Amino acid sequence: MEYPIKIDLKDKVAVVTGAGGILCSCLAEALAKVGAKTALLDLNEDAAKQAAEQIMAQGFIAKGYACNVLEKDSLETAHQQILSDFGKCDLLINGAGGNHPAATTENEFHHPEDLGQKKTFFDLEPSGIKFVFDLNYMGTLLPTQVFAQDMLGKEGCSIINISSMNSFTPLTKIPAYSGAKAAVSNLTQWLAVHFSKVGIRCNALAPGFFVTKQNEKLLYQEDKTPTKRTEKILRNTPMDRFGTSEELIGTLLYLVEPSLSGFVNGVVIPIDGGFSAYSGV
């Protein structure tokens, strides 16, 4: 892909968590293509390394690392490896996150007859809710604690969190994920203020509906026909389609390039085809 605006991240080191997934591997590739030495971190080491190999095959600099964003020791180990391989981090993309079936209801609206027949709000498992909050919130906070230390005293450093349009208006069925992403948006603003005196900007992308490995079963039947939820999503998306991972790239590059967004700090940008703006009528 040719970018219409010249972005030059040569000599910058970018760290991307959750980089074994569809969306964040695409973001990692975009950063590498504009010159960044890109470290791809994922709990699934094979996925991280495979994504990095695909980037390197195109002639760019990347490397995959095993990392659990919920364990600070794991983050510190990856940090030391990246320091040795590439140097100090300039750009941190906090992309690790996701939902869990244990924190998801079967019904959109509560009806008394659902009790004992469907998984309702009252059946949500505390362990599942905690997992979702930890993965999304702590999985953003802990990598920032580790890698933002590299950015102190440097110019042009940014933290980009991955929030969700759920953070603006919660979706049915997924209360833990919606709440956790709202917390990520709040943390984004907090970090923007906290680091404002030392030159580190913090902003977030808020993707709408993109098809990923995590949500594919919610959106499509086994025969690849759309589910009722997909039909409802598209009916309420003014652009009548899902987003593609490449459609996140422009906003990411805008936010990491100081010449374009040097005074942009603490914002959460929806990329959702108008979903969050549409009232349904």
Backbone bond lengths (Angstrom), bond angles and torsions (degrees), N, CA, C in turn:
res aa  C-N    CA-C-N  psi(-1)  N-CA   C-N-CA  omega(-1)  CA-C   N-CA-C  phi
1 M - - - 1.457 - - 1.524 110.14 -
2 E 1.320 116.78 131.06 1.460 122.05 175.85 1.518 108.97 -92.88
3 Y 1.340 116.51 128.82 1.453 120.04 -179.94 1.524 109.74 -93.01
4 P 1.342 118.49 133.10 1.468 121.21 -175.63 1.519 113.85 -70.44
5 I 1.333 117.31 -19.32 1.461 121.73 179.12 1.521 108.27 -113.60
6 K 1.311 116.44 134.72 1.456 121.14 -178.24 1.523 110.60 -73.63
7 I 1.308 116.84 116.77 1.462 123.76 175.59 1.521 107.35 -117.43
8 D 1.312 116.38 126.55 1.458 119.60 -177.99 1.525 109.50 -124.40
9 L 1.330 116.41 104.91 1.460 121.79 178.58 1.527 111.60 -106.77
10 K 1.324 115.68 24.90 1.461 119.66 177.89 1.524 109.76 -57.23
11 D 1.316 115.77 137.94 1.465 124.82 -179.27 1.532 113.00 74.03
12 K 1.332 117.93 1.59 1.453 120.91 174.85 1.535 109.09 -91.14
13 V 1.327 115.74 149.01 1.458 121.97 176.27 1.523 108.16 -112.64
14 A 1.316 116.20 122.84 1.463 121.95 179.94 1.521 109.72 -111.76
15 V 1.320 116.24 133.67 1.453 123.01 176.96 1.524 107.71 -114.95
16 V 1.327 116.70 125.70 1.459 121.92 -178.18 1.522 108.99 -122.66
17 T 1.330 117.34 118.23 1.463 120.12 175.94 1.533 109.38 -90.84
18 G 1.321 115.99 156.59 1.461 120.28 -175.51 1.515 112.00 66.78
19 A 1.325 115.51 24.33 1.469 120.80 -170.09 1.517 114.02 -77.59
20 G 1.317 117.71 -2.51 1.458 119.81 175.16 1.519 112.38 -83.78
21 G 1.333 117.01 -9.59 1.453 121.28 -178.70 1.518 112.48 -86.50
22 I 1.330 115.47 172.66 1.464 121.18 -174.98 1.519 112.02 -62.88
23 L 1.331 117.20 -49.91 1.460 119.90 -174.35 1.527 112.15 -71.28
24 C 1.331 115.98 -48.20 1.464 118.32 -174.15 1.522 113.26 -75.29
25 S 1.327 117.97 -26.06 1.464 118.63 173.41 1.522 110.00 -67.18
26 C 1.329 116.18 -34.34 1.461 120.94 176.31 1.527 110.81 -66.14
27 L 1.333 116.64 -42.09 1.469 120.48 178.19 1.528 110.76 -65.34
28 A 1.319 116.61 -40.69 1.464 120.69 178.46 1.522 110.57 -61.86
29 E 1.323 116.44 -42.82 1.463 120.62 178.48 1.527 111.06 -62.22
30 A 1.323 116.90 -40.77 1.462 120.48 179.89 1.528 111.16 -62.70
31 L 1.322 117.00 -41.87 1.466 120.48 179.10 1.527 111.11 -65.34
32 A 1.324 116.26 -40.15 1.464 120.00 178.52 1.525 111.03 -64.86
33 K 1.331 116.58 -37.73 1.464 120.67 -177.66 1.524 112.89 -66.54
34 V 1.327 116.49 -23.22 1.463 118.62 177.54 1.524 111.30 -101.70
35 G 1.334 116.24 18.79 1.455 120.37 166.85 1.507 117.46 109.23
36 A 1.323 119.12 -9.83 1.462 119.93 -176.96 1.526 111.44 -73.44
37 K 1.306 115.23 143.46 1.457 120.75 167.71 1.523 105.46 -79.27
38 T 1.321 116.20 115.49 1.461 119.46 -166.03 1.522 112.19 -112.77
39 A 1.346 114.26 124.39 1.460 121.86 177.76 1.524 108.32 -101.28
40 L 1.326 116.28 121.18 1.455 121.90 -178.92 1.522 109.04 -102.16
41 L 1.325 116.92 115.90 1.457 122.46 -177.82 1.523 109.93 -109.12
42 D 1.337 115.81 136.65 1.458 119.58 177.34 1.519 109.01 -159.01
43 L 1.335 115.69 150.37 1.462 120.11 174.95 1.523 110.08 -61.60
44 N 1.329 115.06 -33.67 1.465 121.73 176.59 1.527 108.23 -89.10
45 E 1.317 115.95 97.48 1.459 120.45 -175.47 1.523 111.95 -60.20
46 D 1.329 117.05 -39.41 1.461 120.06 -179.54 1.530 111.21 -62.10
47 A 1.336 116.34 -40.87 1.459 119.90 179.27 1.518 111.31 -65.25
48 A 1.326 117.18 -41.02 1.464 121.01 178.84 1.524 110.82 -64.09
49 K 1.318 115.88 -44.54 1.469 119.37 -178.28 1.525 111.62 -69.58
50 Q 1.318 116.33 -36.52 1.465 119.18 178.23 1.524 110.83 -65.02
51 A 1.333 116.92 -42.71 1.463 120.28 177.91 1.524 110.85 -64.18
52 A 1.328 116.55 -39.50 1.465 120.12 178.75 1.525 111.15 -65.92
53 E 1.322 116.49 -39.46 1.470 120.15 179.25 1.520 111.80 -63.38
54 Q 1.330 116.57 -36.34 1.460 120.09 177.54 1.525 111.38 -65.65
55 I 1.316 116.31 -34.49 1.468 120.68 176.67 1.525 110.43 -70.49
56 M 1.333 116.26 -45.73 1.467 120.49 -179.16 1.529 111.47 -64.19
57 A 1.326 116.65 -31.83 1.465 120.42 179.49 1.522 111.73 -63.88
58 Q 1.333 116.44 -20.69 1.458 121.54 178.18 1.530 112.03 -91.63
59 G 1.335 116.11 0.68 1.457 120.31 176.19 1.512 115.06 96.28
60 F 1.361 117.38 14.50 1.459 120.12 -178.23 1.525 110.09 -109.73
61 I 1.324 116.27 170.38 1.461 121.64 -173.33 1.523 110.19 -98.39
62 A 1.315 116.64 120.95 1.459 121.73 -179.82 1.523 109.59 -160.24
63 K 1.319 114.66 157.35 1.462 120.01 176.19 1.516 108.40 -153.98
64 G 1.333 117.03 141.64 1.455 122.64 179.43 1.518 112.08 -97.32
65 Y 1.331 115.85 144.74 1.463 121.74 -177.76 1.531 109.42 -137.08
66 A 1.304 116.12 142.66 1.463 121.13 171.40 1.517 108.44 -77.81
67 C 1.330 117.09 133.28 1.461 119.11 179.79 1.522 110.39 -160.99
68 N 1.313 115.60 134.16 1.466 122.26 172.77 1.525 107.24 -103.33
69 V 1.330 116.34 112.06 1.466 120.03 -175.03 1.520 112.71 -70.76
70 L 1.329 117.75 -7.11 1.463 121.06 178.18 1.526 112.21 -97.05
71 E 1.313 116.56 0.12 1.463 120.74 178.75 1.522 109.38 -122.67
72 K 1.318 115.86 115.50 1.463 119.47 -174.87 1.529 111.62 -64.94
73 D 1.330 117.06 -33.89 1.461 119.50 177.91 1.531 110.53 -62.26
74 S 1.324 116.66 -40.18 1.463 121.27 178.06 1.520 110.67 -64.65
75 L 1.321 116.19 -41.32 1.465 120.76 177.15 1.523 111.33 -64.04
76 E 1.321 116.73 -41.77 1.469 120.64 179.67 1.528 111.03 -64.95
77 T 1.333 115.95 -38.40 1.463 119.44 177.92 1.522 110.56 -62.96
78 A 1.336 116.52 -47.29 1.462 120.36 177.78 1.521 110.82 -61.93
79 H 1.331 116.06 -39.39 1.461 120.89 179.34 1.527 111.13 -58.61
80 Q 1.312 116.16 -46.75 1.469 119.74 -179.30 1.530 111.00 -64.54
81 Q 1.327 116.83 -37.03 1.463 119.92 178.19 1.529 110.76 -65.85
82 I 1.318 116.87 -40.70 1.468 121.10 -179.82 1.522 110.62 -68.80
83 L 1.330 116.95 -39.85 1.467 119.74 176.33 1.526 110.63 -57.87
84 S 1.323 115.81 -41.65 1.456 120.45 179.88 1.521 111.95 -69.39
85 D 1.333 117.07 -38.87 1.465 121.17 -175.65 1.524 113.41 -81.51
86 F 1.327 116.42 -41.99 1.469 120.49 -170.87 1.527 114.85 -124.93
87 G 1.331 117.26 -28.31 1.461 120.38 -174.08 1.520 111.09 110.54
88 K 1.335 116.33 -166.45 1.452 121.65 -174.68 1.528 111.88 -73.33
89 C 1.324 114.31 147.73 1.459 122.01 -178.53 1.533 110.93 -73.11
90 D 1.338 115.94 134.55 1.464 122.66 173.90 1.525 112.32 -108.36
91 L 1.321 115.40 -32.22 1.459 121.72 -175.81 1.521 109.23 -131.98
92 L 1.317 116.11 126.86 1.462 120.95 178.46 1.516 109.10 -119.13
93 I 1.328 116.22 122.12 1.459 122.32 175.68 1.524 107.55 -108.19
94 N 1.323 116.88 108.39 1.459 121.65 -179.51 1.521 109.03 -87.26
95 G 1.337 114.99 89.28 1.452 120.08 -175.01 1.509 115.28 -104.24
96 A 1.326 118.26 -10.87 1.462 120.21 -179.61 1.524 109.52 -66.17
97 G 1.324 116.46 135.35 1.455 120.39 179.73 1.512 110.04 172.61
98 G 1.332 115.77 -175.54 1.456 119.22 178.46 1.510 112.28 147.60
99 N 1.327 114.65 178.29 1.460 122.40 -179.14 1.529 109.12 -111.10
100 H 1.341 116.91 -178.79 1.458 121.31 178.11 1.524 108.59 -148.31
101 P 1.347 118.32 139.98 1.468 120.62 -179.82 1.529 113.41 -56.07
102 A 1.326 118.02 -31.36 1.460 121.32 -178.57 1.521 112.39 -68.43
103 A 1.329 116.41 -13.65 1.471 121.31 179.94 1.522 111.39 -112.66
104 T 1.330 116.42 21.61 1.467 122.15 -175.74 1.527 110.04 -124.32
105 T 1.336 116.72 131.96 1.461 120.12 176.67 1.531 109.90 -86.46
106 E 1.321 115.86 158.65 1.466 120.01 175.28 1.525 111.44 -85.67
107 N 1.319 116.53 -28.00 1.462 119.65 -177.97 1.524 111.45 -102.99
108 E 1.322 115.91 146.46 1.460 120.57 176.40 1.529 110.87 -80.09
109 F 1.335 115.33 -38.04 1.459 121.66 -179.31 1.527 107.97 -125.58
110 H 1.328 115.95 143.20 1.459 118.46 -177.95 1.525 110.54 -79.93
111 H 1.322 114.73 131.96 1.456 122.73 172.43 1.527 107.28 -128.57
112 P 1.320 118.14 137.05 1.474 120.25 -176.93 1.525 113.57 -53.90
113 E 1.321 116.61 -34.81 1.472 119.19 -177.85 1.528 112.90 -70.31
114 D 1.340 117.58 -10.34 1.467 120.23 178.60 1.525 112.65 -74.95
115 L 1.332 116.77 -21.95 1.460 120.20 -176.53 1.527 110.52 -60.10
116 G 1.317 114.68 125.63 1.453 120.61 -179.14 1.507 114.45 81.01
117 Q 1.337 116.86 -6.48 1.461 121.37 -179.04 1.525 112.35 -111.06
118 K 1.309 116.22 -32.60 1.457 122.61 -179.72 1.525 109.34 -131.78
119 K 1.314 115.42 164.28 1.457 119.53 174.68 1.523 107.90 -79.39
120 T 1.321 116.36 109.80 1.456 121.33 -176.62 1.528 110.39 -103.31
121 F 1.307 114.85 -179.66 1.465 121.09 175.59 1.529 111.26 -53.51
122 F 1.326 116.06 -37.09 1.461 120.21 -176.40 1.523 112.65 -73.13
123 D 1.317 117.00 -11.57 1.464 121.71 -179.40 1.529 113.15 -100.73
124 L 1.321 117.33 -1.99 1.463 119.39 -179.89 1.523 110.06 -60.65
125 E 1.308 116.04 136.92 1.459 121.39 -174.69 1.526 110.58 -90.34
126 P 1.339 117.24 126.51 1.465 119.77 179.44 1.523 113.29 -52.78
127 S 1.336 116.59 -37.82 1.467 119.26 -178.98 1.531 110.92 -65.25
128 G 1.343 116.24 -36.77 1.458 119.55 178.45 1.513 112.12 -68.78
129 I 1.337 115.85 -41.20 1.467 120.41 178.19 1.519 110.08 -63.60
130 K 1.325 116.64 -44.09 1.465 120.66 178.95 1.525 110.68 -62.42
131 F 1.326 116.79 -40.23 1.461 120.23 179.46 1.528 110.75 -59.89
132 V 1.332 116.45 -45.18 1.466 120.34 -178.17 1.525 111.23 -65.75
133 F 1.337 117.17 -42.89 1.461 119.70 178.67 1.523 111.03 -65.70
134 D 1.314 116.82 -42.29 1.467 119.64 179.24 1.523 110.85 -62.79
135 L 1.337 116.53 -48.21 1.457 120.24 -175.54 1.528 111.42 -60.46
136 N 1.322 116.65 -44.02 1.454 119.66 -175.67 1.529 112.98 -82.65
137 Y 1.325 117.22 -46.37 1.471 119.82 -176.16 1.532 112.11 -83.81
138 M 1.333 116.59 -57.53 1.462 118.75 179.24 1.526 110.48 -65.88
139 G 1.342 116.46 -30.94 1.464 120.38 177.30 1.508 113.36 -70.09
140 T 1.313 116.97 -8.12 1.466 122.69 171.84 1.528 110.75 -101.73
141 L 1.324 115.64 -42.33 1.468 120.30 -177.46 1.529 112.52 -66.88
142 L 1.328 117.26 -47.48 1.469 119.93 -174.80 1.533 113.02 -64.46
143 P 1.351 119.81 -46.47 1.472 117.82 176.06 1.522 112.64 -60.45
144 T 1.334 116.70 -32.82 1.469 119.75 178.13 1.518 110.35 -66.61
145 Q 1.329 117.30 -40.45 1.463 120.03 176.77 1.520 111.65 -58.00
146 V 1.324 115.57 -39.53 1.468 119.80 -175.57 1.533 111.72 -78.64
147 F 1.338 117.61 -49.40 1.459 119.89 -170.04 1.530 114.14 -89.68
148 A 1.315 118.66 -22.91 1.470 119.50 179.59 1.525 111.61 -68.22
149 Q 1.324 117.20 -20.89 1.468 119.43 176.98 1.532 111.02 -61.43
150 D 1.344 115.98 -31.40 1.459 120.03 178.75 1.527 111.91 -66.72
151 M 1.325 117.29 -25.17 1.454 121.90 -171.50 1.525 113.36 -85.13
152 L 1.317 116.73 -16.01 1.466 120.45 -177.19 1.522 110.24 -61.32
153 G 1.311 116.45 128.73 1.457 121.34 178.10 1.512 114.48 82.11
154 K 1.336 118.10 6.99 1.463 121.69 178.47 1.525 109.69 -112.36
155 E 1.324 116.33 160.80 1.460 120.77 177.92 1.523 110.86 -101.78
156 G 1.332 115.68 152.66 1.455 121.22 173.27 1.512 114.79 73.53
157 C 1.338 117.19 26.93 1.465 120.16 -178.73 1.516 111.01 -95.52
158 S 1.318 115.17 143.88 1.467 120.18 -178.78 1.521 111.28 -143.84
159 I 1.330 113.95 148.89 1.453 122.37 168.95 1.529 106.19 -114.80
160 I 1.326 116.24 128.08 1.461 121.04 177.26 1.527 107.47 -120.25
161 N 1.318 116.04 115.38 1.461 120.56 177.66 1.526 110.00 -93.83
162 I 1.310 116.10 154.39 1.457 120.71 174.84 1.520 107.76 -104.86
163 S 1.315 115.24 104.43 1.450 122.08 175.48 1.526 107.99 -94.15
164 S 1.317 118.24 -141.91 1.455 122.40 -179.13 1.515 108.53 -166.49
165 M 1.328 116.79 155.77 1.458 117.86 174.20 1.525 110.11 -68.16
166 N 1.351 118.07 -12.94 1.462 121.42 169.03 1.518 112.33 -58.73
167 S 1.322 116.11 -25.37 1.460 119.52 -178.61 1.525 111.85 -71.24
168 F 1.337 117.36 -19.54 1.461 121.62 177.20 1.523 110.80 -89.85
169 T 1.329 116.37 -48.17 1.463 122.68 179.03 1.521 108.12 -137.05
170 P 1.338 118.78 117.12 1.469 120.03 -176.33 1.520 112.19 -66.13
171 L 1.307 116.07 141.62 1.455 121.87 174.75 1.524 110.12 -85.70
172 T 1.327 115.81 155.63 1.457 119.45 174.44 1.527 110.14 -67.49
173 K 1.297 115.60 157.64 1.469 126.36 174.74 1.530 115.08 78.52
174 I 1.336 118.70 -23.85 1.474 119.40 -170.97 1.534 111.39 -123.81
175 P 1.340 117.56 64.61 1.469 119.57 -176.11 1.522 114.10 -64.67
176 A 1.321 117.48 -36.30 1.460 119.51 -178.05 1.531 111.09 -69.14
177 Y 1.326 115.84 -43.96 1.466 119.52 -179.67 1.528 110.79 -65.00
178 S 1.334 117.09 -43.65 1.461 120.25 179.25 1.525 110.60 -61.55
179 G 1.327 116.28 -45.17 1.462 119.95 179.68 1.514 112.63 -65.62
180 A 1.340 116.04 -38.38 1.468 119.70 -179.44 1.523 111.22 -66.97
181 K 1.334 117.07 -39.64 1.463 119.61 179.28 1.527 110.96 -70.67
182 A 1.340 117.78 -32.43 1.459 119.67 173.01 1.529 109.90 -62.06
183 A 1.329 116.03 -37.19 1.461 120.18 177.24 1.525 111.26 -66.94
184 V 1.339 117.22 -36.49 1.465 120.74 177.13 1.537 110.32 -64.13
185 S 1.328 117.15 -40.84 1.461 120.23 177.74 1.522 110.73 -63.65
186 N 1.318 116.49 -41.38 1.461 120.44 178.67 1.525 110.40 -64.88
187 L 1.330 116.76 -42.19 1.464 120.89 177.92 1.528 110.49 -62.71
188 T 1.320 116.87 -37.39 1.466 120.74 177.51 1.519 110.74 -56.83
189 Q 1.315 116.25 -46.89 1.464 120.30 179.43 1.527 110.74 -66.22
190 W 1.323 116.14 -40.33 1.470 119.67 179.81 1.525 110.74 -62.08
191 L 1.336 116.21 -46.36 1.461 120.04 -179.84 1.524 111.84 -64.28
192 A 1.331 116.50 -36.81 1.467 120.22 179.07 1.523 110.90 -59.80
193 V 1.318 115.62 -42.41 1.469 120.08 178.64 1.527 110.48 -71.60
194 H 1.312 116.19 -45.53 1.465 121.03 -174.49 1.527 112.08 -61.06
195 F 1.328 117.08 -39.64 1.464 121.13 -176.17 1.534 113.29 -97.31
196 S 1.319 117.13 7.32 1.469 119.82 -173.93 1.523 113.47 -64.73
197 K 1.321 117.57 -25.59 1.465 120.24 -178.29 1.529 112.92 -85.49
198 V 1.335 116.71 -8.88 1.463 119.29 -178.79 1.527 111.46 -118.07
199 G 1.329 116.55 16.55 1.456 120.71 168.94 1.514 117.06 80.16
200 I 1.338 117.49 13.62 1.463 119.73 177.77 1.532 108.48 -101.40
201 R 1.315 116.87 118.65 1.465 120.20 176.01 1.520 109.71 -90.36
202 C 1.327 116.02 148.48 1.463 121.01 177.20 1.521 109.38 -135.63
203 N 1.316 116.10 122.22 1.459 123.09 178.79 1.521 108.71 -137.03
204 A 1.325 116.78 177.57 1.468 119.39 -178.15 1.519 111.68 -144.13
205 L 1.319 114.58 149.45 1.460 122.35 168.05 1.523 107.35 -95.08
206 A 1.332 116.10 141.42 1.466 120.72 176.33 1.522 108.42 -122.62
207 P 1.336 117.21 83.56 1.469 119.45 -179.47 1.517 111.84 -64.82
208 G 1.319 114.67 146.77 1.456 120.49 170.38 1.512 108.83 -87.86
209 F 1.327 117.08 -128.01 1.463 120.28 -175.66 1.526 111.29 -93.50
210 F 1.327 113.88 113.54 1.448 123.89 174.49 1.523 106.33 -125.52
211 V 1.303 117.69 139.91 1.466 120.10 179.70 1.520 109.46 -80.11
212 T 1.335 116.29 121.22 1.461 122.16 178.67 1.523 108.66 -130.13
213 K 1.315 115.76 175.78 1.465 120.11 178.06 1.524 111.08 -63.36
214 Q 1.341 115.88 -32.09 1.456 119.63 -176.24 1.525 113.06 -72.15
215 N 1.336 116.98 -36.00 1.471 118.37 -174.12 1.531 113.78 -107.55
216 E 1.316 117.18 0.70 1.464 120.27 -174.43 1.532 112.07 -57.42
217 K 1.344 117.52 -39.50 1.457 120.43 -177.46 1.526 111.93 -72.19
218 L 1.341 116.95 -23.05 1.461 120.38 175.76 1.526 111.48 -77.35
219 L 1.339 115.54 -24.83 1.461 120.10 -172.41 1.520 113.46 -99.65
220 Y 1.342 117.01 -26.19 1.465 120.12 -176.43 1.524 111.24 -135.13
221 Q 1.332 115.53 143.59 1.458 121.32 173.82 1.531 108.65 -72.48
222 E 1.319 116.28 171.65 1.470 120.37 179.74 1.529 111.94 -60.95
223 D 1.337 116.43 -28.56 1.470 119.63 178.52 1.525 112.29 -87.72
224 K 1.362 116.45 11.53 1.469 124.37 175.88 1.531 113.52 74.95
225 T 1.323 118.03 6.26 1.458 119.44 173.62 1.526 108.48 -78.59
226 P 1.341 117.82 149.53 1.464 119.95 -177.18 1.523 112.65 -68.61
227 T 1.329 116.13 144.53 1.454 121.20 174.45 1.527 109.47 -77.72
228 K 1.324 115.93 170.15 1.467 119.69 176.55 1.520 110.78 -62.09
229 R 1.332 116.22 -33.03 1.469 119.73 178.77 1.532 110.09 -65.70
230 T 1.327 116.95 -39.59 1.462 120.61 177.39 1.531 110.58 -62.49
231 E 1.329 115.85 -43.54 1.462 119.59 179.06 1.524 110.61 -59.84
232 K 1.328 116.77 -39.97 1.460 120.88 179.64 1.536 110.85 -68.41
233 I 1.339 116.06 -41.26 1.470 120.35 178.93 1.520 110.51 -59.92
234 L 1.311 116.56 -49.69 1.458 120.16 -176.74 1.529 111.47 -67.71
235 R 1.309 116.30 -32.50 1.467 120.46 177.72 1.529 110.76 -65.77
236 N 1.333 116.09 -26.91 1.455 120.71 -178.54 1.529 113.34 -106.08
237 T 1.324 116.03 11.57 1.463 121.52 174.00 1.520 107.63 -108.68
238 P 1.325 118.39 108.72 1.463 120.59 -175.71 1.521 114.53 -53.15
239 M 1.327 118.36 -27.68 1.462 120.97 -179.22 1.532 112.41 -86.88
240 D 1.347 116.76 0.15 1.472 122.61 170.01 1.525 115.05 61.98
241 R 1.316 118.19 28.87 1.468 119.26 179.94 1.517 109.78 -162.30
242 F 1.338 115.26 169.85 1.458 121.02 170.89 1.530 109.51 -83.85
243 G 1.321 115.30 160.71 1.456 119.43 174.75 1.514 111.37 -81.42
244 T 1.315 116.03 161.60 1.466 121.87 172.79 1.525 108.47 -108.97
245 S 1.313 116.19 151.40 1.466 119.96 -176.06 1.526 111.69 -57.02
246 E 1.332 117.22 -33.56 1.467 120.73 -179.33 1.524 112.09 -63.84
247 E 1.337 115.95 -21.98 1.461 119.10 -177.88 1.528 113.49 -79.07
248 L 1.329 116.74 0.20 1.463 121.50 172.19 1.522 111.80 -90.96
249 I 1.313 116.32 -18.08 1.466 120.96 -169.68 1.522 112.86 -64.45
250 G 1.320 117.31 -45.33 1.461 119.90 -176.26 1.510 112.51 -58.54
251 T 1.327 117.03 -43.60 1.466 120.37 179.97 1.522 110.73 -67.45
252 L 1.342 116.34 -39.30 1.467 119.52 177.43 1.522 111.17 -60.14
253 L 1.327 117.01 -50.15 1.464 120.17 -177.33 1.520 111.54 -64.89
254 Y 1.321 116.16 -37.01 1.472 120.22 175.17 1.527 110.67 -58.39
255 L 1.333 117.25 -44.53 1.459 120.53 -175.41 1.521 113.25 -73.52
256 V 1.340 117.97 -29.46 1.474 118.58 -178.31 1.521 112.44 -87.75
257 E 1.321 118.71 -11.58 1.463 121.83 -177.64 1.534 110.25 -96.24
258 P 1.334 118.09 107.23 1.469 121.09 -176.14 1.526 114.12 -59.35
259 S 1.329 117.63 -30.72 1.459 118.91 -179.23 1.523 111.86 -67.81
260 L 1.339 116.74 -19.95 1.456 121.38 178.98 1.522 112.70 -99.99
261 S 1.326 116.55 -33.25 1.474 119.75 -171.59 1.521 112.71 -136.53
262 G 1.325 116.86 30.92 1.462 120.12 -174.93 1.512 115.14 -61.19
263 F 1.338 117.83 -21.25 1.465 121.27 179.49 1.524 111.38 -107.65
264 V 1.329 116.08 11.84 1.465 121.59 178.91 1.524 107.76 -97.23
265 N 1.324 116.60 117.70 1.461 120.40 -174.14 1.528 109.01 -151.94
266 G 1.318 115.86 127.52 1.455 120.17 176.94 1.516 114.89 83.74
267 V 1.337 117.78 21.95 1.460 119.53 -179.74 1.530 110.45 -102.65
268 V 1.324 115.05 153.52 1.465 122.86 175.80 1.519 106.20 -123.06
269 I 1.326 116.85 111.47 1.464 121.33 -170.71 1.529 110.87 -101.10
270 P 1.348 117.48 116.52 1.471 119.61 176.11 1.532 110.90 -71.06
271 I 1.316 115.12 137.99 1.472 122.40 174.46 1.522 104.96 -130.27
272 D 1.329 116.07 82.08 1.468 119.19 -164.70 1.528 114.60 -142.45
273 G 1.319 117.76 17.38 1.456 120.14 176.71 1.510 114.10 64.61
274 G 1.341 116.77 19.54 1.452 121.62 179.25 1.514 115.05 90.86
275 F 1.341 117.88 4.65 1.456 121.34 -177.32 1.519 112.12 -55.99
276 S 1.342 116.95 -47.99 1.468 120.27 -175.42 1.529 112.33 -73.20
277 A 1.332 116.76 -14.50 1.465 119.76 179.81 1.526 112.64 -92.79
278 Y 1.330 116.59 -14.38 1.461 121.35 -171.26 1.535 110.59 -91.98
279 S 1.327 117.17 129.45 1.456 121.85 -179.34 1.519 112.51 -84.76
280 G 1.334 117.52 -11.13 1.451 120.81 -177.18 1.513 113.58 95.36
281 V 1.317 116.00 -5.89 1.484 119.89 177.00 1.525 109.74 -133.31
